[in-house]
Amino acid sequence: MVEQFELFVGILGFWAVLLLVVTVWLEVTGQPALWWALGLAAVLVAIAGVWALRRKVLRGHIHDN
């Protein structure tokens, strides 16, 4: 179960890096990057949520032993 959370965090991390690169590139070239930055923020919030859920699941597994 924990491995699935880690895989999901990894996938979201990949998209976060990709969106960060696109956002920085658009800002450097002077193009509008608001929606890309909002997408990046949404992915970062999702990572934080999955990470918190992972910690809760890990805490539950530790108490089960």
One Martini backbone bead per residue (centre of mass of N, CA, C, O) as a GRO file, in nm:
protein
   65
    1MET     BB    1   0.058   0.062  -0.022
    2VAL     BB    2   0.299   0.259   0.010
    3GLU     BB    3   0.408   0.225  -0.281
    4GLN     BB    4   0.170   0.373  -0.416
    5PHE     BB    5   0.225   0.646  -0.293
    6GLU     BB    6   0.515   0.677  -0.403
    7LEU     BB    7   0.435   0.662  -0.699
    8PHE     BB    8   0.243   0.906  -0.697
    9VAL     BB    9   0.454   1.111  -0.603
   10GLY     BB   10   0.642   1.069  -0.845
   11ILE     BB   11   0.445   1.156  -1.064
   12LEU     BB   12   0.387   1.436  -0.946
   13GLY     BB   13   0.685   1.526  -0.948
   14PHE     BB   14   0.724   1.523  -1.249
   15TRP     BB   15   0.501   1.738  -1.309
   16ALA     BB   16   0.626   1.958  -1.137
   17VAL     BB   17   0.887   1.990  -1.295
   18LEU     BB   18   0.761   2.047  -1.567
   19LEU     BB   19   0.597   2.299  -1.477
   20LEU     BB   20   0.839   2.460  -1.381
   21VAL     BB   21   0.986   2.481  -1.649
   22VAL     BB   22   0.758   2.614  -1.808
   23THR     BB   23   0.717   2.860  -1.626
   24VAL     BB   24   1.001   2.974  -1.644
   25TRP     BB   25   1.014   2.999  -1.949
   26LEU     BB   26   0.774   3.194  -1.979
   27GLU     BB   27   0.891   3.417  -1.799
   28VAL     BB   28   1.156   3.467  -1.957
   29THR     BB   29   0.993   3.519  -2.242
   30GLY     BB   30   0.714   3.687  -2.160
   31GLN     BB   31   0.491   3.495  -2.107
   32PRO     BB   32   0.212   3.361  -2.007
   33ALA     BB   33   0.195   3.171  -1.667
   34LEU     BB   34  -0.052   3.132  -1.480
   35TRP     BB   35  -0.171   2.845  -1.544
   36TRP     BB   36   0.092   2.693  -1.490
   37ALA     BB   37   0.123   2.787  -1.195
   38LEU     BB   38  -0.150   2.671  -1.097
   39GLY     BB   39  -0.082   2.380  -1.170
   40LEU     BB   40   0.161   2.361  -0.983
   41ALA     BB   41   0.008   2.419  -0.722
   42ALA     BB   42  -0.184   2.175  -0.743
   43VAL     BB   43   0.037   1.957  -0.740
   44LEU     BB   44   0.158   2.037  -0.464
   45VAL     BB   45  -0.100   1.985  -0.303
   46ALA     BB   46  -0.125   1.688  -0.382
   47ILE     BB   47   0.141   1.598  -0.259
   48ALA     BB   48   0.073   1.681   0.031
   49GLY     BB   49  -0.177   1.498   0.057
   50VAL     BB   50  -0.040   1.226  -0.003
   51TRP     BB   51   0.173   1.247   0.221
   52ALA     BB   52  -0.028   1.260   0.458
   53LEU     BB   53  -0.168   0.991   0.393
   54ARG     BB   54   0.086   0.818   0.417
   55ARG     BB   55   0.142   0.881   0.716
   56LYS     BB   56  -0.126   0.767   0.821
   57VAL     BB   57  -0.083   0.479   0.718
   58LEU     BB   58   0.184   0.426   0.864
   59ARG     BB   59   0.075   0.469   1.149
   60GLY     BB   60  -0.131   0.236   1.131
   61HIS     BB   61   0.082   0.006   1.081
   62ILE     BB   62   0.244   0.041   1.341
   63HIS     BB   63  -0.002  -0.011   1.543
   64ASP     BB   64  -0.065  -0.309   1.443
   65ASN     BB   65   0.210  -0.456   1.559
   0.00000   0.00000   0.00000
